[in-house]
Amino acid sequence: MHLAQRPTGDTLSAAFLAEKEGLSLKYLEQVLSTLRKRGIVVSHRGKEGGYSLRLAPHEITLGDVIRAIDGPLAPMPCASRTLPHKDPDCPYPYETCWLRLLMLRVRDNISSVLDQETLEDMVHDAKGMRDGPKGDKGGKAHH
């Protein structure tokens, strides 16, 4: 979230981010490496080096980030829209399996939420939670 609060192109070091988020540096470096390989962040070398977002926060969805780190959103491999996997040992017909069809709907609903929420939304929502009702600037209502 700290990267999304910075102007696009501004860098933050992995050590700073790890400290602010309460994560081990080794773990965060693995996450940042994955995000870099998937085109979410850019790494910069040198004294002022670190990481920055590749795009503006309003152009990156939470779905983009989760897919970059965890892969497809589907709760079961056969329900993935991007990497469907037919299990040869599954006794049910792939095209008509009631569980696969249900999990496709679950996956689509998860995607519809995560693909509409951007990093900018996340920063705004977190600021509203931190500021309380007086800091609310007409943000989204979550129930």
C-alpha positions in Angstrom: 0.0 0.0 0.0 2.9 2.3 0.7 3.9 2.2 -3.0 0.4 3.2 -4.0 0.6 6.3 -1.8 3.7 7.6 -3.6 3.7 9.5 -6.9 4.2 7.0 -9.8 7.9 6.4 -10.3 8.9 7.3 -6.7 10.9 4.4 -5.1 10.8 2.9 -1.7 13.4 0.4 -0.5 12.5 -3.2 0.3 13.9 -2.7 3.9 11.6 0.4 4.4 8.6 -1.5 3.1 9.3 -4.6 5.2 9.7 -2.5 8.4 6.4 -0.5 7.7 4.4 -3.7 7.0 6.0 -5.8 9.8 7.2 -8.4 7.3 10.6 -10.1 7.1 12.8 -8.6 4.5 13.5 -12.0 2.9 9.8 -12.7 2.5 9.0 -9.3 1.1 11.9 -9.5 -1.4 10.4 -12.7 -2.7 7.0 -11.1 -3.1 8.5 -8.0 -4.8 10.5 -10.2 -7.1 7.3 -12.0 -8.2 5.5 -8.7 -8.6 8.4 -7.4 -10.7 8.4 -10.5 -13.0 4.6 -10.1 -13.4 4.9 -6.4 -14.3 3.3 -4.8 -11.3 6.4 -3.2 -9.8 9.7 -2.0 -11.3 13.0 -2.3 -9.4 15.5 0.5 -9.5 19.2 0.1 -8.8 21.6 2.5 -7.1 21.7 4.7 -4.0 18.1 6.0 -4.5 17.0 2.6 -5.7 14.1 0.5 -4.6 10.7 -0.4 -6.0 7.9 1.6 -7.6 4.6 0.8 -9.3 4.9 0.2 -13.0 1.5 1.9 -13.5 -0.5 4.5 -11.6 -2.5 3.1 -8.6 -5.8 3.6 -10.4 -4.6 1.4 -13.2 -3.7 -1.6 -11.0 -6.5 -3.8 -9.6 -6.4 -6.0 -6.6 -7.2 -8.8 -9.0 -4.0 -8.0 -10.9 -1.9 -8.2 -7.7 -3.5 -11.4 -6.4 -3.2 -13.1 -9.7 0.5 -12.1 -9.9 1.2 -13.5 -6.5 -1.1 -16.5 -6.3 -2.1 -17.3 -9.8 -5.7 -17.8 -11.0 -8.5 -16.7 -8.7 -10.5 -20.0 -9.2 -11.1 -22.0 -6.0 -10.4 -25.2 -8.0 -8.1 -25.7 -11.0 -10.9 -26.9 -13.3 -12.8 -23.6 -12.6 -10.0 -21.4 -13.8 -10.9 -19.1 -16.7 -7.2 -18.4 -17.5 -5.6 -21.8 -16.8 -8.3 -24.4 -16.8 -7.1 -27.9 -15.8 -9.0 -31.1 -16.6 -8.2 -33.7 -14.0 -8.0 -37.0 -15.8 -8.9 -38.8 -12.5 -12.1 -36.8 -12.0 -15.1 -39.1 -12.6 -17.4 -36.3 -13.6 -17.9 -34.9 -17.1 -15.8 -31.7 -17.4 -18.4 -29.7 -19.4 -21.4 -30.6 -17.2 -19.9 -31.1 -13.7 -22.2 -29.3 -11.3 -19.3 -28.5 -8.9 -17.1 -27.1 -11.6 -20.0 -24.9 -12.9 -20.7 -23.7 -9.3 -17.0 -22.9 -8.8 -16.9 -21.0 -12.1 -19.7 -18.8 -10.7 -17.7 -18.4 -7.4 -14.6 -17.5 -9.4 -16.5 -15.0 -11.5 -18.0 -13.3 -8.4 -14.5 -13.1 -6.8 -13.1 -11.6 -10.0 -15.9 -9.1 -10.3 -15.0 -7.6 -6.9 -11.2 -7.8 -7.1 -11.1 -6.5 -10.7 -13.1 -3.4 -9.8 -11.0 -2.4 -6.8 -7.8 -0.6 -7.6 -4.8 0.2 -5.4 -6.0 3.8 -5.4 -9.4 2.6 -4.0 -7.5 0.6 -1.3 -5.5 3.6 -0.2 -8.6 5.8 -0.1 -10.6 3.2 1.9 -7.7 2.7 4.3 -7.4 6.4 4.8 -11.1 6.6 5.5 -10.8 3.8 8.1 -7.9 5.6 9.7 -9.5 9.0 9.8 -12.9 7.7 10.9 -16.3 9.1 9.8 -15.0 12.8 9.6 -12.3 11.8 7.1 -14.8 10.1 4.8 -14.9 11.9 1.5 -17.8 10.1 0.0 -16.0 6.8 -0.5 -17.7 3.4 -1.2 -20.0 2.0 1.4 -19.0 -1.5 2.3 -21.5 -3.8 4.1 
